[in-house]
Amino acid sequence: MSSQRVFITGTDTGVGKTLISAWLCTHWASHYWKPIQSGLDDTTDSQWVHTLSGVHTWPERHRLAAPLSPHQSAAREGVDIQLSDFEYPAGDRLLIEGAGGCVVPLNWQHTMLDLMAHLQAPVLLVARSTLGTINHTCLSLQALRARGIPVLGVVLSGPANPENLRSIEHFGQTRVLGQLPWLDTVSREALLAHPLPQPLLQALNA
C-alpha cells in the first residue's frame, strides 16, 4: 500500500490537526490539500500551513464562511456538498486534512468517513496526549476500522504522557508513530527543531 497520499483526521475539533499537518509538510515535503474549509473569519488552515511549512497548498473544493460543521455551514450558503465534488489535485505526495473528526457530517447522508473512503488514502489519526484521549482515540479507531479505512497509526499532540500512549496502543491496537509537544512559539523554526520520528517517516514512505 502506497502512503504517498495521506489523510489527516482527528479525534475532535481543536486537537492540533493543522499544526501536525504543517509539521508533517515541513519535514516530508508534501503538497497540502484541505478539501473543505469551514470558517473564513481568520487565517484559513491552508494559509496557515503554507506560512509555517512553505509547501504548495492546493485550493479548497469548498470554502464555507461559518465556523460550523460542513453540513451546517453549507446549508447556510445553499451549497450541497457531494462526494463527487472531490477529485485529487495533481502530484504524487499529498497530505489531505479533513474537517473536524471522523464522523463530522458533509451533508445529511455522508460524513468525513465517506470522504476518506472515496479518496482511498490511508489515515493518520491526530489525538490529544492529555486526559480523555484514550476514549476518544479508541472510538475514532473503531469508526475507521468499521468502514475498512486503513490506519497508519496515531500522532499525539501535547505534553508527553507515556501512560496514555501505552494505553492507546494497547486498547486501540495501533501504533503511536510520533508526538509533537505544545510549542512555546509556533513557527517554521520551531517545527524544524522537531524532526519526524523514524516510525512516522517510515509509515509515510511505505
C-alpha positions as a Markdown table, in Angstrom:
| # | Residue | x | y | z |
|---|---|---|---|---|
| 1 | Met | 0.0 | 0.0 | 0.0 |
| 2 | Ser | 1.5 | 3.4 | -1.0 |
| 3 | Ser | 1.2 | 6.1 | 1.5 |
| 4 | Gln | 2.2 | 8.9 | -0.8 |
| 5 | Arg | -1.3 | 10.3 | -0.2 |
| 6 | Val | -2.2 | 10.5 | 3.5 |
| 7 | Phe | -5.4 | 11.7 | 5.1 |
| 8 | Ile | -5.1 | 13.5 | 8.4 |
| 9 | Thr | -8.1 | 13.3 | 10.7 |
| 10 | Gly | -8.5 | 13.9 | 14.4 |
| 11 | Thr | -10.4 | 12.7 | 17.4 |
| 12 | Asp | -12.1 | 16.1 | 17.7 |
| 13 | Thr | -12.0 | 19.7 | 16.6 |
| 14 | Gly | -9.1 | 21.6 | 18.0 |
| 15 | Val | -6.8 | 18.6 | 18.7 |
| 16 | Gly | -3.9 | 20.0 | 16.7 |
| 17 | Lys | -4.6 | 18.5 | 13.2 |
| 18 | Thr | -3.4 | 21.6 | 11.3 |
| 19 | Leu | -0.3 | 22.1 | 13.4 |
| 20 | Ile | 0.6 | 18.4 | 12.9 |
| 21 | Ser | -0.2 | 18.8 | 9.2 |
| 22 | Ala | 2.3 | 21.7 | 9.0 |
| 23 | Trp | 4.8 | 19.7 | 10.9 |
| 24 | Leu | 4.5 | 16.8 | 8.5 |
| 25 | Cys | 4.6 | 19.0 | 5.4 |
| 26 | Thr | 7.7 | 20.8 | 6.7 |
| 27 | His | 9.7 | 17.5 | 7.0 |
| 28 | Trp | 8.0 | 15.3 | 4.5 |
| 29 | Ala | 7.9 | 18.0 | 1.7 |
| 30 | Ser | 4.4 | 17.1 | 0.6 |
| 31 | His | 1.8 | 19.3 | -1.0 |
| 32 | Tyr | -1.2 | 20.1 | 1.2 |
| 33 | Trp | -4.9 | 20.0 | 0.4 |
| 34 | Lys | -7.8 | 20.9 | 2.7 |
| 35 | Pro | -10.9 | 19.7 | 0.7 |
| 36 | Ile | -13.4 | 21.6 | 2.9 |
| 37 | Gln | -12.6 | 24.8 | 4.8 |
| 38 | Ser | -15.5 | 25.6 | 7.2 |
| 39 | Gly | -14.8 | 29.1 | 8.7 |
| 40 | Leu | -13.3 | 32.1 | 6.9 |
| 41 | Asp | -13.1 | 34.7 | 9.7 |
| 42 | Asp | -9.4 | 34.2 | 10.4 |
| 43 | Thr | -6.5 | 32.7 | 8.5 |
| 44 | Thr | -7.6 | 29.5 | 6.8 |
| 45 | Asp | -5.9 | 26.2 | 7.5 |
| 46 | Ser | -4.3 | 26.2 | 4.0 |
| 47 | Gln | -2.8 | 29.7 | 4.6 |
| 48 | Trp | -1.5 | 28.8 | 8.0 |
| 49 | Val | 0.1 | 25.5 | 6.7 |
| 50 | His | 1.7 | 27.4 | 3.8 |
| 51 | Thr | 3.1 | 30.1 | 6.2 |
| 52 | Leu | 4.6 | 27.6 | 8.6 |
| 53 | Ser | 5.9 | 25.0 | 6.1 |
| 54 | Gly | 6.3 | 26.8 | 2.8 |
| 55 | Val | 4.9 | 23.9 | 0.9 |
| 56 | His | 2.4 | 24.3 | -2.0 |
| 57 | Thr | -1.2 | 24.3 | -0.9 |
| 58 | Trp | -4.0 | 23.3 | -3.3 |
| 59 | Pro | -7.3 | 25.4 | -3.3 |
| 60 | Glu | -10.1 | 24.0 | -1.2 |
| 61 | Arg | -13.0 | 22.5 | -3.1 |
| 62 | His | -15.5 | 24.1 | -0.7 |
| 63 | Arg | -14.8 | 27.4 | 1.2 |
| 64 | Leu | -17.6 | 27.9 | 3.7 |
| 65 | Ala | -17.9 | 31.1 | 5.7 |
| 66 | Ala | -19.4 | 29.9 | 9.0 |
| 67 | Pro | -17.1 | 28.0 | 11.5 |
| 68 | Leu | -19.6 | 25.1 | 11.8 |
| 69 | Ser | -19.9 | 21.5 | 10.8 |
| 70 | Pro | -19.6 | 21.5 | 7.0 |
| 71 | His | -23.2 | 20.4 | 6.5 |
| 72 | Gln | -24.5 | 23.3 | 8.6 |
| 73 | Ser | -22.2 | 25.8 | 7.1 |
| 74 | Ala | -23.0 | 24.6 | 3.6 |
| 75 | Ala | -26.8 | 24.8 | 4.3 |
| 76 | Arg | -26.4 | 28.5 | 5.2 |
| 77 | Glu | -25.0 | 29.2 | 1.8 |
| 78 | Gly | -27.3 | 26.9 | -0.2 |
| 79 | Val | -24.4 | 24.6 | -1.0 |
| 80 | Asp | -25.0 | 20.8 | -1.5 |
| 81 | Ile | -21.7 | 19.0 | -0.8 |
| 82 | Gln | -21.4 | 15.7 | -2.6 |
| 83 | Leu | -18.6 | 13.1 | -2.7 |
| 84 | Ser | -18.4 | 13.5 | -6.5 |
| 85 | Asp | -17.2 | 17.1 | -5.9 |
| 86 | Phe | -13.8 | 15.8 | -4.8 |
| 87 | Glu | -11.0 | 14.7 | -7.1 |
| 88 | Tyr | -7.3 | 14.6 | -6.3 |
| 89 | Pro | -5.2 | 17.6 | -7.4 |
| 90 | Ala | -2.1 | 16.7 | -9.4 |
| 91 | Gly | 1.1 | 15.4 | -7.7 |
| 92 | Asp | 2.1 | 12.2 | -6.0 |
| 93 | Arg | 3.0 | 13.3 | -2.5 |
| 94 | Leu | 0.0 | 14.9 | -0.9 |
| 95 | Leu | -1.3 | 15.4 | 2.6 |
| 96 | Ile | -5.0 | 15.8 | 2.9 |
| 97 | Glu | -6.5 | 17.4 | 6.1 |
| 98 | Gly | -10.1 | 16.7 | 7.0 |
| 99 | Ala | -12.5 | 19.0 | 8.8 |
| 100 | Gly | -13.0 | 18.0 | 12.5 |
| 101 | Gly | -13.3 | 14.4 | 13.4 |
| 102 | Cys | -14.2 | 11.1 | 11.6 |
| 103 | Val | -17.9 | 11.4 | 11.8 |
| 104 | Val | -18.4 | 15.1 | 11.0 |
| 105 | Pro | -21.2 | 15.4 | 8.5 |
| 106 | Leu | -20.7 | 16.6 | 5.0 |
| 107 | Asn | -24.4 | 16.5 | 4.2 |
| 108 | Trp | -27.4 | 14.6 | 5.6 |
| 109 | Gln | -26.1 | 11.3 | 4.0 |
| 110 | His | -22.3 | 11.4 | 4.2 |
| 111 | Thr | -19.7 | 12.0 | 6.8 |
| 112 | Met | -15.9 | 12.6 | 6.8 |
| 113 | Leu | -15.6 | 8.8 | 6.8 |
| 114 | Asp | -17.3 | 8.6 | 3.4 |
| 115 | Leu | -14.8 | 11.2 | 2.1 |
| 116 | Met | -11.9 | 9.2 | 3.3 |
| 117 | Ala | -13.3 | 6.0 | 1.7 |
| 118 | His | -14.0 | 8.0 | -1.5 |
| 119 | Leu | -10.4 | 9.3 | -1.7 |
| 120 | Gln | -8.9 | 5.9 | -0.7 |
| 121 | Ala | -6.0 | 7.3 | 1.2 |
| 122 | Pro | -4.6 | 5.7 | 4.4 |
| 123 | Val | -5.2 | 7.7 | 7.6 |
| 124 | Leu | -3.1 | 9.2 | 10.3 |
| 125 | Leu | -5.2 | 9.9 | 13.4 |
| 126 | Val | -4.2 | 13.0 | 15.5 |
| 127 | Ala | -5.2 | 12.8 | 19.1 |
| 128 | Arg | -4.5 | 14.8 | 22.3 |
| 129 | Ser | -2.0 | 13.4 | 24.7 |
| 130 | Thr | -4.0 | 14.6 | 27.7 |
| 131 | Leu | -6.9 | 13.3 | 29.9 |
| 132 | Gly | -9.8 | 11.9 | 27.8 |
| 133 | Thr | -7.7 | 10.9 | 24.8 |
| 134 | Ile | -7.9 | 7.1 | 25.4 |
| 135 | Asn | -11.7 | 7.0 | 24.9 |
| 136 | His | -11.8 | 9.5 | 22.0 |
| 137 | Thr | -8.9 | 7.8 | 20.2 |
| 138 | Cys | -10.2 | 4.3 | 20.6 |
| 139 | Leu | -13.7 | 5.3 | 19.4 |
| 140 | Ser | -12.2 | 7.0 | 16.4 |
| 141 | Leu | -10.2 | 4.0 | 15.5 |
| 142 | Gln | -13.3 | 1.8 | 15.8 |
| 143 | Ala | -15.1 | 4.0 | 13.4 |
| 144 | Leu | -12.3 | 4.0 | 10.9 |
| 145 | Arg | -11.9 | 0.2 | 11.0 |
| 146 | Ala | -15.7 | -0.4 | 10.7 |
| 147 | Arg | -15.5 | 1.4 | 7.3 |
| 148 | Gly | -12.5 | -0.6 | 6.3 |
| 149 | Ile | -10.3 | 2.5 | 6.1 |
| 150 | Pro | -6.6 | 1.7 | 6.5 |
| 151 | Val | -5.0 | 3.4 | 9.5 |
| 152 | Leu | -1.3 | 4.1 | 9.5 |
| 153 | Gly | -1.3 | 4.9 | 13.2 |
| 154 | Val | -1.7 | 7.7 | 15.7 |
| 155 | Val | 0.1 | 11.0 | 16.2 |
| 156 | Leu | -0.2 | 12.7 | 19.6 |
| 157 | Ser | -0.3 | 16.4 | 20.2 |
| 158 | Gly | 0.6 | 17.8 | 23.6 |
| 159 | Pro | 2.9 | 17.0 | 26.6 |
| 160 | Ala | 4.5 | 13.6 | 26.9 |
| 161 | Asn | 2.2 | 11.1 | 28.7 |
| 162 | Pro | 3.7 | 7.6 | 28.5 |
| 163 | Glu | 0.7 | 6.0 | 30.3 |
| 164 | Asn | -1.8 | 7.4 | 27.8 |
| 165 | Leu | 0.5 | 6.4 | 24.9 |
| 166 | Arg | 0.8 | 2.9 | 26.1 |
| 167 | Ser | -3.0 | 2.6 | 26.8 |
| 168 | Ile | -3.8 | 3.9 | 23.3 |
| 169 | Glu | -1.5 | 1.3 | 21.7 |
| 170 | His | -2.9 | -1.5 | 23.8 |
| 171 | Phe | -6.6 | -0.7 | 23.7 |
| 172 | Gly | -6.6 | 0.8 | 20.2 |
| 173 | Gln | -4.5 | -2.0 | 18.8 |
| 174 | Thr | -2.4 | 0.6 | 16.9 |
| 175 | Arg | 0.9 | 2.3 | 17.0 |
| 176 | Val | 1.6 | 5.8 | 18.2 |
| 177 | Leu | 4.0 | 6.9 | 15.5 |
| 178 | Gly | 5.1 | 10.2 | 16.9 |
| 179 | Gln | 4.3 | 13.1 | 19.1 |
| 180 | Leu | 4.6 | 16.9 | 18.8 |
| 181 | Pro | 4.7 | 18.7 | 22.2 |
| 182 | Trp | 3.0 | 22.0 | 22.7 |
| 183 | Leu | 5.2 | 24.8 | 21.3 |
| 184 | Asp | 6.0 | 28.0 | 23.2 |
| 185 | Thr | 6.2 | 29.7 | 19.8 |
| 186 | Val | 4.5 | 28.4 | 16.7 |
| 187 | Ser | 6.9 | 29.0 | 13.8 |
| 188 | Arg | 8.7 | 27.2 | 11.0 |
| 189 | Glu | 11.9 | 27.2 | 13.1 |
| 190 | Ala | 10.0 | 25.5 | 16.0 |
| 191 | Leu | 8.7 | 22.8 | 13.6 |
| 192 | Leu | 12.2 | 22.3 | 12.1 |
| 193 | Ala | 13.5 | 21.8 | 15.6 |
| 194 | His | 11.3 | 18.7 | 16.0 |
| 195 | Pro | 12.3 | 16.2 | 13.3 |
| 196 | Leu | 9.8 | 13.4 | 12.5 |
| 197 | Pro | 10.4 | 10.2 | 14.4 |
| 198 | Gln | 11.6 | 7.3 | 12.2 |
| 199 | Pro | 8.4 | 5.2 | 12.7 |
| 200 | Leu | 6.4 | 8.1 | 11.4 |
| 201 | Leu | 8.7 | 8.7 | 8.4 |
| 202 | Gln | 8.6 | 5.0 | 7.6 |
| 203 | Ala | 4.8 | 4.9 | 7.7 |
| 204 | Leu | 4.6 | 7.9 | 5.4 |
| 205 | Asn | 7.0 | 6.5 | 2.9 |
| 206 | Ala | 5.8 | 2.9 | 3.0 |
